[in-house]
């Protein structure tokens, strides 16, 4: 398979003319380079050369400098947008059965201060009858640019590449809920429209197909990153709720009854109880017996089993069933929730992150110092921030631990003994499901088909096929799609099989893949009686 770059690069020369000056050897120096000084820029109120944003800003993370177009900290060639639109395949989310803990994930952060691992790329606030997540208000409204930074807001600079598609809204990341775009610079200059949908996903629309660099000045309310949930009533929250389909509402009602949660608790106490419950989940190689839909949701929530996306998905359904407006938010490496109290959308991490992050952040970007976490963590547990810190990021917040006096505590009623506790995280992630013995699993075979023999970087590639073993089709198995070249193997996506063991989906070709011939390969870790593929 050959991958084309999708853009051309041309060499250019820069001629420097030497001027011959006559005069004394000790003549005064007419021009002298002065390196940038963020402290001085801040004191003088200096602006960037185009006058659109301050050259430096003081933040809780320290003094930060606006990115320069030709500086040494130019962004990596990781581009956003392209095939990611309000109606693309990634604009919806469906829950999977893979509750095992990922060992390592890749994460790109274009922001200063770095918000790793909470770059806000996809947000969902509605649920359909099949438990698929989407956006309730899909209409794109204008995202205004400009205005002063309000009191109580943290400031961030963004520096990223975007692949524009003529007249199409393409997705870009933001730093948090209720963020404001204070200034925008585009290189090379192209007229852009900035948009957002009802769940505050950000998009840009350009007039031509082009890769551009965006430099953004962003403000976001500091309370969104860590503050107490307001003491409000369910009636006050009702206007912001997305309605649940009847089958989903019935399922959440059953779960809430099992958890002992009802309107007898104030919303703020119910949120604390839900956070405590979903933070108590554990990854598990003992995969759920339910295959999809309501049974899978119910099993995961009551058995407290799964990683970040399972926790955030279960929290959203359960909280909305109780009457608490909630969003499911994710990026390429982590997932969490946002809960609304009528005034603030609160970012709440539920844990379940990968063991390690491969972080790609702007050189010299300090980590965002967020307010303390108002909710306690179970003993020995931590969230995505802790995982990012252990992967090399500097400490970025004073998170409240289980012994922190500032952490809110809530008693969650015990789940009845008919719902067994998920295995502890100390259990080997390679353990086979307890319902299937090792000698009962047979090797799986993955038949892979591809729609085209070549593709461009940044575009979606359709893959299809079937997973089977000696025992027949392998339903609801994970299929990992990889590109192989002489330098190594790169995982570019994972897709699920259906009830017949078939898959038909799309994966995106990364922009950092070298142009040339590659081998497309698929494998599966297996599921149920189907073992791992060769």
N, C-alpha and C positions, 0 to 999 in steps of 0.2 A: 504494500500500500504506500502510495506517495502522498506526502503532505506538502502543500504549497504554503508559502508564507503569507500571502494575502496582502503584502505591501512590498514595495521595492525600495532599495537603499542605494543611494548614489554617493560616490566619493566626491569630495570637494576640496579645493585648495584655498588657502588663505595667504595672500601675498602681503608681506610686511616690508614696507619701504624704510630704509635706513636714511635718516637725515644727517647731513654733515653740518655740524655747528662749529663755527669759529669763535674763538674767544679764550678767556682764561680758563685754566684747568679747575680753578676753584670757583667757577661761576655758580650762581645759585641753581639748585635743582628746580626745574620748571614743573615737573609732574612727578608725583610720588604715590604709589599704591598704598592705600590704607585699608587694612582688613576690616571686615564687619565686626562691630562690637554691639551685641544685643543690649547690654546695659545702657550704653550710650544712646542707642536707637530709642530705647524706652524713655530715657530721661528727656530726650529732645522731641519726643512724639513723632519720630520719623515715619514716613510712609514708604510703601514700595514704589519703584520708579513710575508705575502707571497710576499711582495715587488712589488705588482701589482698596487697599487694606493696610493696616499698621505693619511696620517692618518687624516689630516685636511686641509681645504681650506678656504681662505677668499673670501666671495661673497658679493654682494650688500645687502644680507639679514643677514650678519654677518658671523662669523666663524662657519663652519659646520664640523662635524666629520664623518669619514667613518664608516659605520655600522660594528660591530664585530659579528662573527658567534655565540658566546655564550654570547652576552651582554643582558642586560635587555630590550633592545628595539627591540627584535626579531619581525619580521613581524607577523601580524595576519594570521590565517589560511585561508586567502582569496587567492585562487590560480587562475592564469591566464592560458590560453592555453587550453589543453584538447580537447574539441569539437570545439574550435574556430580556424578555418583554413582558408586558402585563398579561399576555395570553400564551406565553411559551410553556413548555412542559414543566419548568421549574416554578411556575406561578401557582402551583397547587402542591399539596403534601398528603401522602398516605402513610399510615403507620406500617411498619414491618415487624417481623418476629425475631430479628437477630438481636438478642439481649446480651451478647458477649461484649466485653470491654475492648475497645480499639487500643492497639498498642501505640500507634503514632499517627498523627494527622498533620497536614500542611495548612498553614494559615498565613494570609497576607494582610497586612495592616497599613493603609496609606495615611494614617492620621498621626498628628503630633499635637498633644501627647498621645501615645499609643493607647488604644482602648482594648488591647488584646485581653481575652478572646471574644470581646463583645461587639465587634463590628456588626452593625445592623444592616443586613443585606436582604432578608426576606421576612416579612411579618404577615401573619394570617390571623383573622379575627372571626371567621365564620365556619360553620360545619354543615355538610350536606347529609342526606339521609344515609349515605354509605360511609360516613365518617371521614370523608375527604375534607381537608382544610382549604380554604380560599379566602378571598377578600370580599367583605360585604359591600363596601362602596368602591366599585371598580372604576368609576368615573375619575378621570385625571383632572385635577384642578391646578391652577397656576401655583407654583412655589415661588413666592416673591423673593427678590434679592435686594438686600440693603436694609438700612435701619440701624439704630444704635443697639449695643448689647445691653439687655435689661439687667437690673440688679438680680443677684442670685443665679446667674448663668455662668457656666464654665466655657472657656474658649478653646477652640481647636483649629489647626490648619490641616487641610487635606491636600494630597498631591498624588494624582493617579492618571493613568491612561484610560481612555474610553474609545471603543469602536462604534462610531455612529453609523446608523442605517437611515437612508433618506426618508424623512417624514415618520419614522417609527420611534416610539418611546422606548429607550433602552435603560436598563436598571443600573443605578450607581449606589454605593453604600453611604450610610450616614453614621453618626456616632451614638444616637440614642433617641428616645421618643421626644416629641415636641421640639426638635431641633430647628434652628433658624439658619438660613443661608444669608450671611451678612455681606459677602462679596464673592465674586467669581471672576477668574481670569482664564481665558482659553488660548492655547498655543497649538498650532497657528490660529490666528483670529478667525472664528467662525460664529455666525449668529446662532445662538442656542435658546431653546425654551426649556425652562425647568418646571417639572411637574411632580405631583404627589397624589397618591390614592387615599382611600378612606382609612387604611391601616398605616399611613405615613411611610409607605415605600417611596423612594425617590427615583425619578427618571429624568433623562434629558432627551430632547428631540432636536436633531440637526438637519440641514438641507441636503447633505451629500454623504456618500460613503467615505469615511475618513477616520483615521486614528488621530485623536487629539489629546493633549495633556490639559487636565483641569487642575487649577489651584484654587482651593476653596477656603473661605474664612467662615467658621461655623460656631454658633453658640447653642448650648443645650442647658436646660434647667438642672442645677446641681442636685435638687431634691429627687430627680428621677433616678439618680445613681445610688441613693441610699437615704431613706427618711421614713418616718413612721406613717403608716396608713391612717388616713383621717377617720375620725369617729362619725361616720355617716350612716344613714338608714338604707335599707334595700330599696325603698321607694325612690330615694334620691338617685340611686344608681340605675334604675330601670330604663331611663331614656337612652343610656349608652350601651345597652345590652344588644347583642346579635341574637335573634330568635333561633332556638334549636328545633330541628324537626321532631315530630312526635316520638318516633322510635328512639331517638337519641335522648330526648328528655326522660323517657321512661327508664332507660338504662342508667342515666346519671342519678335519677331518683333512687334506684335500688342501691347504687354504690354509696350515695350519701347516707342512706339508712344504715348500711353495713358499717360505715365509718362513724355513725352517731352524730352527724352534722345536720343542722337544720337552722331555720330562722330564729330559733331560740338563742342562737349566738349572734352577737353583733357582727357586721361584715368584717370589721378590723380583727376580731378574735377568730372568726372563721378563716380569714386569710392566713393568720399565724398558725392555726391548726393544720391547714392544707400544706403550708410550706414545711412544717415539721414532718408531716406524713410523707411527702414526696422526696424530701431530702433523706429519708430513711431507706430509700430503694437501694438495691445492690445489683451490679451486673451479674449475669448468670449464663453459664453454658448449658444449663437445663432449660432448653427453649420452651416457650409456651405451647400448650396442647391446642389451644384455639388457633385458628388459621387467620382470621381477619375480622373486621367489623366490631360489632358490639361485644361478642364473646371475647375477642382479644383485648379490647379496652378493659373489660371487667376483670379478666384474669390478671393482667399486668398491674392494675391499681390495687386489687385486693391482696395479691401476693407480693407486692412491693418489689417488682422485678423490672430491670431495664436500665438503660443509660440515658444520657441527657435528653434525647428526642422523645423517648418513651415517657419520661417524667413530665416534660413540658406538654406533650400531647394530652396525657391523662389529667394534668392539672387544668388545662384549658377547658376540657369537657366538664370536669367535675365542678370547677368554679363557676362556669357559665350556667350549669344546671342549678346551682345554688342562688344565682342572681348577681354574680360579681363579674363585671366586664373584664375580659382577659384576652391577651394576644399570645400567640406562639411565635417566637422569633428565632431565626437561625442564620448561620452563615455556613461556609464550607467545613467548619471544624467543630462547632458547638451550637447548642440550642438552649433557650431559657424562656421565661415568660415575662409579660408586663401586665400589671393589674392596675385598674383605675379606681380612684376614690372620689371622682367627681371634680377633682382639681388637678391631680398629678397622675401621670402614668409612671408607675414604679417598676424599675427593672429588678427582677428577682431571679437569681441563679439557683437552680435546684441540684446542681452537681451532675455527676455522671459523665464527666469529660474523659477524653483519652488519657492514657498514661503519660504521653509526651506530645508536645507541639513542636513542629518544625516552623519556627517563627521567622517571618520575613517582614521586618519593620524598617522604617526610614532611619538611616544612619543618624545616631545621636538623639533620636526621639525619646524623651523621658516617658515613663509610664504614667498614665492618668492616675492621680491620687483621688480616689473617690471617698465619700463619707463612709463612716463605719456601717457595716451590715447590721440592720436592725433585728435580724433573726438569727437564732442560734444554729450551729452545725452539730450534728451528732458526733460523739467522741470518735476520733480517728478519721473523720470525713472532712472533705473540703470541696470547694467548687471549682469552676473552670479557671478562676483567677489563680488559685493555688497550683493548678496543673501548669498554667502558663509560666508562673514564677519558677517552678521547678525545672522548666525547660529552658531557662536562661533569662527570662524577663526579670527586671528588678522589682522589688515589692512596690505595689501600686495602690494599696489601700489598707486601712486598718480594719480588717474584717473581724467581726465579733465571733469569738469561738464559743464553744459550748459552756465555757466557764466565765465568759465576759459579762460583767455586771450590766453592760449596756444592751445586751441581747434580749430580745423579747422571747419569752417562753410561753409555750402553749401545750396543754395536755391533749393528746389525740387519743380518742377511745380505741382500745385494742380491737384489731380485726378478729372475728371469731376464729376458733381453732380449725374450722373447716377450710380456711384459706391458709395453707402453709406458708411460712416465711421463706423468702428467696434465700439461696445459699449465700454465705458471707463472701465478701470480695477476696478473701484469702483462698477460696477454692480455686483450683487450677482452671484457667480459662480454656484449657484443652479437654476438660472432662467431657465425656459423651453424655447426652441426655439420659436421665436415669431410667426412662421407659424403654430404652433400646440398649442392649448389650453390645460391646465392641465387636463380638463375633457375628452379630446379626446385621451389621452394616456392610454394604458392598460398595465398591468404587463407583462413582458417578461418571457419566460421560456427558460432555457439553458439546452439542452441535451448534456451530456459530455461523450465521450468515451476515453479510454486510451489504448495504444498499449501493455503495459506490466504491470504485477501486481507488479513488483519490479524494482528498478533502482538503479544505483550507483550515489553517489554525484559527481557532476562535469560533468555528461553526459546529453545528450539531451533526453527528453521524448516526444514522439509524442502524441499530444492531438487532438481530432477531435470532431465534433458535429454540432449542429444547434441551432440558436436562433430564437424564434418565439413568437408571441402574438396572441390574439384573432383575430387580423387583418391579420394574415398570417406571412410570413417570415420577419425577421428583417435584411435588407441589410446594410452592411457597419457599423455595430455596433462593439464596443470594448468589448472583452471578457477578463476579468481578471482571471488568474489562480492562485489559492492559495493552500498552504499546511496548514493543520490544525492538531495540536496535543494538548495535555493537557496544554502546556505552552502558546499557542496563535496561531495566524494566520500570515502566511508570504506570501506576494505577490511575486511570482517567475516569472511572465511574463504576458504580454498582447498581444492578437492576434486579428486581424480583421476578420469579416465575409465578405463573398463575396456578389454578387448581389442576391443570393438565400438564404442568411442568414446562410450559412454554413462556417465552419472553419476547417482547417486541417493544423496544424503547429507543431512546436517543441518549448519547453521551457527547460531551463537548470536548473538542480537541484543544488541549492547552496551548497558550501562546508561547510557552518556553520550550516546546518540542522542536528539535532541529528539523529543518526542511529536508526531505529525502525519503528513501524507502524505509518502511517500518513493517513489522509483523504485528497483526492484531491477534491477541490471545485472550481466551476466556477460561475461567476456572470457578469452582464452587467449593466452599467448605462443607457442603452437604446439609441435609436437613432430615430429621426423622430417620427412617431406615436407609436413606441414601447417604453414603459416605462421601468424603472429599474426592474431588476429581484428581486425575493423574497430574 
